[in-house]
Amino acid sequence: MAITSVLATGGLGFIGSNFIRLLLSETGYNIINIDNLSYGSNLKNLDDLKDVPKYRFVKGDISDPDLMVRLVNESDAVVNFAAETHVDRSISDPLPFHRTNVGGVLTILEAIRKADRDVRLVQIGTDESYGDITHGSFAESDRLSPSSPYAASKASADLYVMAYRRTYGLNACITRCTNNYGPYQFPEKLIPKTIIRAKMGLKVPIYGTGKNVRDWIYVLDHCEGIKAVLEKGKPGEIYNISSGNELNNLTVVKMILRLLKLPESFIEFVDDRPGHDLRYSLDSRKIREELGWSPTNTFEKGISETVSWYLSNDKWWKPLSNEKTLHPAPWKLKW
């Protein structure tokens, strides 16, 4: 299908804002960005684009049926980034995750189902929907076994997308990606929290033993994968996106401290998070072989650029960094 207009939901968040920048730099698409400006969103992420003719921002919520119907009918494709994403917050208060990650997705699906045109959907999922895996890697056909309320809400959304594909014939794909890092990531996540706390002279908390393994992907590599699925993905298919950079949390923190020229004595081990998955790993041969995507950034290159970005952009992260977002054990707080 020909795409001229893309509706990006949650486009003022970390991955969404990087994706919009990518599309505007590499394509001629018109971009509509709807975001409700919740805690993970930031107008500053795309403030420099406000006068770009092909970009339009709409303040609104994906759970608003009338608004979504109107915006969907202006679009050839929807890429849904909008989500509550922090596992620790979901442990403290699961209900907002269900409202946005399940209810919001249903609203989008209904708007597409009722649209007067063929509208493509790319639902941004997560590797956490599979749960953890000790050996090997998850394929797209493997069963979902989420461990946290966040992961359960994302898995539920994926199931609704596939059900709407089968029942109503929606032109929909799902991506599931590993842990992202890079510019504009909210300070509560591991990598920005490590950089910011260390920069402020604070101890860097590590859950449990720090041996939990994640496959880290630079956000722009992920965005290129989403673009490939948007333009070439087969309707009804799921695409895993991974880089092959499997590292445990302790190793990641030590690398950041070395880049900051700080000693490992900054590390402080804290209580482990409830239900903390040991290892995530995805097999991404499908997107590599069928759509021709592959990552271009090594972890060493990406983490160096990420540390440099945070050190140069303290005006961006300082207003977002407070006792709660930088807390050593955020699942223990009331949100």
C-alpha positions in Angstrom: 0.0 0.0 0.0 1.1 3.6 -0.6 1.8 5.6 2.5 1.7 9.4 2.6 0.4 10.1 6.1 1.4 8.4 9.4 -0.3 8.8 12.8 2.2 8.2 15.5 0.6 7.7 18.9 2.7 8.5 22.0 5.1 10.4 19.8 6.5 12.6 22.5 7.9 9.6 24.4 11.4 8.1 24.0 11.0 5.7 21.1 8.2 7.6 19.4 10.1 10.9 19.2 13.1 9.2 17.8 10.9 7.5 15.2 9.3 10.7 14.1 12.7 12.3 13.7 13.7 9.4 11.6 10.7 9.5 9.3 11.0 13.2 8.7 14.6 12.8 7.8 14.3 9.8 5.6 10.8 10.0 4.0 8.3 12.5 2.7 5.5 11.3 4.9 3.2 13.7 6.7 3.3 12.9 10.4 0.5 13.4 12.9 1.6 12.9 16.5 -1.0 12.4 19.2 0.2 12.4 22.8 -1.5 13.0 26.1 1.6 14.5 27.7 1.7 12.0 30.6 4.9 11.7 32.7 6.9 9.8 30.1 6.2 12.4 27.4 8.1 15.6 26.9 7.3 18.5 24.5 11.0 19.3 24.5 11.7 16.0 22.7 10.3 17.5 19.4 10.2 21.2 20.2 12.4 22.0 17.3 9.9 20.4 14.8 6.9 22.6 15.7 7.3 24.7 12.5 8.1 21.8 10.2 5.2 21.7 7.6 5.0 17.9 7.4 4.7 17.5 11.2 1.6 18.2 13.4 1.1 17.6 17.1 -2.3 16.9 18.6 -2.7 16.9 22.4 -5.1 14.0 23.1 -5.5 10.5 24.5 -5.7 7.3 22.5 -8.7 6.3 24.7 -10.8 9.1 23.1 -12.9 7.3 20.5 -14.1 10.4 18.6 -10.6 11.8 18.4 -9.1 8.6 17.3 -11.7 8.1 14.6 -11.0 11.5 13.2 -7.2 11.1 13.2 -7.3 7.6 11.8 -9.4 8.8 8.9 -6.6 11.3 8.1 -4.0 8.6 8.0 -2.7 5.8 5.9 -1.0 4.1 8.8 -0.9 4.1 12.6 2.2 3.3 14.6 1.2 2.8 18.2 4.0 3.8 20.7 1.5 5.0 23.3 2.0 2.9 26.5 2.7 2.9 30.1 6.1 1.2 30.1 7.8 1.1 33.5 7.7 -2.3 35.1 8.4 -0.9 38.6 5.4 1.4 38.4 3.2 -1.4 37.2 4.1 -3.4 40.2 3.1 -0.5 42.5 -0.1 0.4 40.5 -1.2 -1.9 37.7 -4.5 -0.2 36.7 -3.1 2.6 34.6 -1.2 0.0 32.5 -4.5 -1.8 31.7 -6.3 1.4 30.9 -3.7 2.6 28.4 -2.0 -0.5 27.1 -5.2 -2.6 26.7 -8.1 -0.1 26.6 -6.2 2.4 24.5 -5.3 -0.2 22.0 -8.9 -1.4 21.7 -9.9 2.2 20.9 -7.3 2.4 18.2 -8.4 -1.0 16.7 -12.1 0.1 16.7 -11.2 3.4 15.0 -9.3 1.5 12.3 -12.1 -1.1 11.9 -14.6 1.7 11.4 -12.4 3.8 9.1 -13.5 4.6 5.6 -10.2 3.6 4.1 -7.6 0.8 4.5 -5.4 1.9 7.4 -2.2 -0.1 8.3 -1.4 -0.6 12.0 2.0 -1.3 13.5 1.6 -2.2 17.2 4.8 -1.7 19.2 5.1 -4.6 21.5 7.9 -5.8 23.8 10.1 -8.9 24.4 8.8 -8.9 28.0 5.5 -10.4 26.7 7.4 -13.7 26.2 8.7 -13.8 29.8 12.3 -14.8 30.5 14.3 -17.6 28.9 17.4 -19.4 30.3 18.8 -20.8 27.1 18.2 -20.0 23.4 16.0 -17.2 22.1 12.3 -16.6 21.6 10.8 -16.9 18.1 7.6 -15.0 17.1 5.6 -18.2 17.3 6.5 -18.9 21.0 3.8 -18.6 23.6 3.5 -15.5 25.7 4.3 -15.8 29.4 4.4 -12.3 31.0 5.8 -11.9 34.5 4.7 -8.3 35.4 1.5 -6.3 35.1 3.2 -4.2 32.4 4.2 -7.2 30.4 0.7 -8.8 30.8 -0.9 -5.6 29.5 1.3 -5.5 26.4 0.7 -9.2 25.7 -3.0 -8.6 26.0 -2.8 -5.8 23.5 -1.0 -8.0 21.0 -3.7 -10.7 21.4 -6.4 -8.1 20.6 -4.4 -7.0 17.5 -4.2 -10.5 16.2 -7.9 -11.2 17.0 -8.9 -8.1 15.0 -6.6 -9.2 12.2 -8.4 -12.6 12.0 -11.9 -11.4 12.7 -12.0 -8.1 10.8 -9.1 -8.5 8.4 -7.3 -5.5 9.7 -4.0 -4.6 8.0 -1.9 -5.0 11.2 1.6 -6.1 12.2 3.2 -6.4 15.6 6.9 -5.7 16.5 8.5 -7.0 19.7 11.8 -5.4 20.6 14.5 -5.9 23.2 15.7 -3.1 25.7 16.2 0.3 24.0 18.6 3.0 25.1 19.7 6.3 23.6 18.8 10.0 23.6 15.5 11.3 25.2 15.0 8.2 27.4 13.1 9.0 30.6 15.4 9.2 33.6 13.8 6.3 35.5 15.2 3.6 33.2 18.5 1.8 34.0 20.9 3.5 31.6 19.8 7.2 32.0 19.3 6.7 35.8 22.9 5.4 36.0 24.3 8.3 34.1 22.3 10.9 35.9 22.8 9.6 39.4 26.5 9.1 38.9 26.8 12.6 37.4 25.0 13.9 40.5 27.5 12.1 42.8 24.9 9.6 43.9 25.2 5.8 44.3 24.0 3.7 41.3 21.5 1.1 42.5 21.6 -2.4 41.0 18.8 -4.8 41.7 19.8 -8.1 43.3 23.1 -9.4 42.0 23.0 -7.5 38.7 23.2 -10.7 36.7 19.8 -10.1 34.9 20.6 -10.2 31.2 19.0 -7.9 28.5 19.7 -7.6 24.8 20.4 -3.8 24.4 19.5 -2.1 21.1 20.3 1.5 20.2 17.0 3.3 19.7 17.7 4.4 16.1 18.3 0.8 15.1 14.9 -0.1 16.6 13.3 2.8 14.7 14.8 1.6 11.4 13.3 -1.8 12.2 9.8 -0.3 12.8 10.1 1.6 9.5 10.9 -1.6 7.7 7.8 -3.2 9.1 5.7 -0.2 8.4 6.7 -0.2 4.7 7.3 -3.8 3.9 5.8 -6.0 6.7 3.3 -8.6 5.8 -0.2 -8.1 7.4 -0.9 -10.4 10.3 2.8 -11.0 11.0 4.9 -10.5 14.1 8.5 -9.3 13.9 11.1 -9.6 16.6 13.7 -6.9 16.6 17.0 -7.5 18.5 20.6 -6.6 18.2 22.5 -9.5 19.8 24.1 -7.3 22.5 23.3 -9.5 25.5 24.8 -8.0 28.6 23.8 -8.2 32.3 22.9 -5.1 34.2 26.1 -5.0 36.3 28.3 -5.1 33.1 26.3 -2.2 31.6 26.6 -0.1 34.7 30.4 -0.7 34.9 30.8 0.3 31.3 29.0 3.6 32.0 31.1 4.3 35.0 34.2 3.8 33.0 33.0 6.2 30.4 32.3 8.7 33.2 35.8 8.0 34.6 34.2 7.1 38.0 35.1 4.1 40.2 33.0 1.0 40.7 32.5 2.0 44.3 29.6 4.1 43.0 27.7 0.8 42.7 25.2 -0.1 45.4 23.3 -3.4 45.4 19.7 -3.1 46.5 16.7 -5.4 46.9 15.7 -7.2 43.8 12.5 -6.3 42.0 9.6 -8.7 42.5 9.2 -11.1 39.6 12.4 -9.9 38.0 13.0 -11.8 34.8 16.5 -13.3 34.6 17.1 -13.1 30.8 15.4 -11.9 27.7 16.5 -13.0 24.2 14.8 -12.7 20.8 15.5 -14.5 17.6 15.2 -11.7 14.9 16.1 -13.8 11.8 12.6 -13.2 10.4 12.9 -9.4 10.0 16.6 -9.7 8.9 15.8 -12.2 6.2 12.4 -11.1 5.0 12.6 -7.3 5.3 16.4 -6.8 5.0 16.8 -5.0 8.4 19.9 -5.3 10.6 21.3 -3.0 13.4 24.2 -0.8 12.6 25.4 0.3 16.1 27.5 -1.8 18.4 26.8 -1.4 22.1 30.1 0.2 22.7 29.4 2.9 20.1 25.8 3.4 21.1 26.5 3.7 24.9 29.3 6.1 24.3 27.0 8.4 22.2 24.3 8.0 24.8 26.5 9.0 27.7 27.8 12.0 25.7 24.2 13.1 24.9 23.1 13.1 28.6 26.2 14.9 29.7 25.5 17.6 27.0 21.8 17.8 27.7 21.4 18.4 31.4 18.8 21.1 30.7 16.6 18.3 29.2 16.9 15.8 32.1 17.2 18.0 35.2 13.5 19.0 35.2 12.6 15.3 35.0 14.9 14.1 37.6 13.6 14.0 41.2 13.6 11.7 44.2 10.9 9.5 42.8 12.2 9.0 39.2 15.7 8.4 40.5 14.6 6.3 43.4 16.7 3.1 44.1 13.6 0.9 44.4 10.7 2.6 42.6 8.3 -0.4 42.9 8.2 0.4 46.7 6.7 3.9 46.1 3.1 5.0 45.6 2.6 6.4 42.1 
